[in-house]
Amino acid sequence: MKPDTPQPLAAPVLSCGRVDHVALTVPDLDAATAFFTQVLGARELYRRHYRPGPDNAASMAERFNTHPEAACRLAKLDFLGTALELFEYRAPDLNRAMPRNCDAGGAHLGITVHNLPQALAALRQVPGVKILGEPSVIGPDHPLAGRRWVYFLTPWGLQMELVSP
């Protein structure tokens, strides 16, 4: 059997239905919401605010893996048919550094665009966006051969990827 051939899996431990939502922590909820709605076409569904307090401190630490005094604001978006929650936290021990793709916790969102050159031209006009190199073509030895892709950073440093269909 070739090394890249998927091996049969044992029965999963959980019986899962579908991904319900994706959540990201951002440094500025209003700016991130504006980016996702105005640049990427998401639709804001609602907002919530969670405040620390004597009855809530242990709950925040226990249920959300935060500092007991953490507070957060949340915006729920519909992003291309996926529920996306954006969180902005305040906490005494907050780490504001965005992990790189290679760092533990690093991640990126990949989105398909109908016209990659046109999408790149539009992104280059958005203040604070950084395009990471030029589009690459996936080689012929790959299952997605021929597709084109390029990474970019949002103004706050979230890594995203544009992918051709």
C-alpha positions as CSV (number, residue, x, y, z in Angstrom):
1,M,0.0,0.0,0.0
2,K,1.3,3.5,-0.8
3,P,2.3,5.6,2.2
4,D,-0.3,8.4,1.3
5,T,-3.2,5.9,0.9
6,P,-5.7,6.5,3.7
7,Q,-5.9,3.6,6.2
8,P,-9.3,2.2,7.3
9,L,-10.5,4.0,10.5
10,A,-11.8,2.3,13.6
11,A,-15.3,3.3,14.6
12,P,-15.3,6.9,15.9
13,V,-15.8,7.5,19.6
14,L,-18.4,10.1,19.0
15,S,-21.4,10.1,16.6
16,C,-21.1,13.6,15.1
17,G,-23.6,15.3,12.9
18,R,-21.9,18.4,11.4
19,V,-19.7,21.3,12.3
20,D,-22.1,23.8,14.1
21,H,-19.8,26.8,14.1
22,V,-16.3,28.1,14.0
23,A,-15.1,30.6,16.6
24,L,-12.2,33.0,16.5
25,T,-10.8,35.4,19.1
26,V,-10.0,38.8,17.7
27,P,-8.4,41.9,19.2
28,D,-11.2,44.3,18.1
29,L,-14.7,42.9,17.6
30,D,-16.0,45.9,15.8
31,A,-13.1,46.0,13.3
32,A,-13.2,42.3,12.7
33,T,-16.9,42.3,12.2
34,A,-16.6,45.1,9.8
35,F,-13.9,43.2,7.9
36,F,-16.0,40.1,7.6
37,T,-19.1,41.9,6.6
38,Q,-17.8,44.7,4.4
39,V,-14.9,42.9,2.8
40,L,-15.9,39.2,2.8
41,G,-19.7,39.5,2.6
42,A,-20.6,37.9,5.9
43,R,-23.9,38.9,7.6
44,E,-24.1,39.8,11.3
45,L,-26.7,37.8,13.1
46,Y,-26.4,39.1,16.7
47,R,-24.1,40.3,19.5
48,R,-23.7,39.3,23.1
49,H,-21.7,40.6,26.1
50,Y,-20.4,38.4,28.9
51,R,-19.2,40.2,32.0
52,P,-17.2,38.8,35.0
53,G,-18.7,39.1,38.4
54,P,-18.9,37.3,41.7
55,D,-21.3,34.7,40.4
56,N,-19.7,34.4,36.9
57,A,-15.9,34.4,37.6
58,A,-15.6,30.7,38.3
59,S,-17.9,29.9,35.5
60,M,-15.8,31.9,33.0
61,A,-12.6,30.0,34.1
62,E,-14.2,26.6,34.3
63,R,-16.5,26.7,31.2
64,F,-14.4,28.9,28.8
65,N,-10.8,28.2,29.9
66,T,-10.2,31.9,30.6
67,H,-8.9,34.0,33.5
68,P,-11.6,34.2,36.1
69,E,-11.9,38.0,35.6
70,A,-12.3,37.7,31.8
71,A,-15.1,39.4,30.0
72,C,-15.9,39.1,26.3
73,R,-18.0,40.5,23.6
74,L,-19.3,38.1,20.9
75,A,-20.6,38.7,17.3
76,K,-22.2,35.8,15.5
77,L,-22.0,36.0,11.7
78,D,-23.2,33.9,8.8
79,F,-20.1,33.6,6.7
80,L,-20.7,31.8,3.4
81,G,-23.2,29.5,5.0
82,T,-21.0,28.8,8.1
83,A,-21.8,30.2,11.5
84,L,-18.8,32.2,12.6
85,E,-18.4,33.5,16.2
86,L,-16.0,36.4,16.8
87,F,-14.9,36.9,20.4
88,E,-13.1,39.9,21.8
89,Y,-11.8,39.2,25.4
90,R,-10.6,41.5,28.2
91,A,-8.6,39.7,30.9
92,P,-5.6,40.6,33.2
93,D,-3.4,38.0,31.5
94,L,-4.4,38.4,27.9
95,N,-1.9,37.4,25.2
96,R,-2.6,39.5,22.1
97,A,0.0,37.9,19.8
98,M,-1.5,36.1,16.8
99,P,0.1,32.7,16.3
100,R,1.8,32.0,13.0
101,N,0.5,29.2,10.8
102,C,3.4,27.0,12.2
103,D,2.8,27.8,15.9
104,A,0.6,25.8,18.2
105,G,-2.9,27.2,17.9
106,G,-2.0,28.6,14.4
107,A,-4.8,28.2,11.9
108,H,-6.2,29.8,8.8
109,L,-9.5,30.0,7.0
110,G,-9.6,29.0,3.4
111,I,-12.2,30.4,1.1
112,T,-12.9,29.9,-2.6
113,V,-13.3,32.9,-4.8
114,H,-14.7,32.9,-8.3
115,N,-11.9,35.0,-9.8
116,L,-8.6,34.9,-7.9
117,P,-6.8,37.8,-9.7
118,Q,-9.9,40.0,-9.2
119,A,-10.2,39.1,-5.5
120,L,-6.5,39.8,-5.0
121,A,-6.8,43.2,-6.7
122,A,-9.7,44.1,-4.4
123,L,-7.9,42.9,-1.3
124,R,-4.8,45.0,-2.2
125,Q,-7.1,48.1,-1.8
126,V,-8.2,47.2,1.7
127,P,-6.1,49.1,4.3
128,G,-4.0,46.8,6.6
129,V,-4.4,43.6,4.5
130,K,-1.0,41.9,3.7
131,I,-0.9,39.5,0.7
132,L,1.7,36.8,1.4
133,G,3.5,36.3,-1.9
134,E,1.9,35.6,-5.3
135,P,-0.6,32.9,-6.1
136,S,0.7,29.4,-6.4
137,V,-0.5,26.5,-8.5
138,I,-1.0,23.1,-6.9
139,G,1.3,20.6,-8.7
140,P,0.2,17.6,-10.8
141,D,1.1,15.1,-8.1
142,H,-1.6,16.5,-5.8
143,P,-5.3,15.5,-5.6
144,L,-6.2,19.2,-6.1
145,A,-3.8,19.7,-9.1
146,G,-4.3,22.9,-11.0
147,R,-6.1,24.9,-8.3
148,R,-4.5,28.2,-7.4
149,W,-4.1,29.6,-3.9
150,V,-2.5,32.5,-2.0
151,Y,-2.5,33.4,1.7
152,F,-3.2,36.9,3.2
153,L,-3.2,38.5,6.7
154,T,-6.2,40.5,7.9
155,P,-5.5,43.9,9.4
156,W,-5.2,42.2,12.9
157,G,-3.1,39.3,11.7
158,L,-5.5,36.4,11.1
159,Q,-4.2,34.3,8.3
160,M,-6.6,33.5,5.5
161,E,-6.3,31.7,2.2
162,L,-7.9,32.5,-1.2
163,V,-8.4,29.4,-3.3
164,S,-9.6,29.1,-6.9
165,P,-12.5,26.7,-7.5
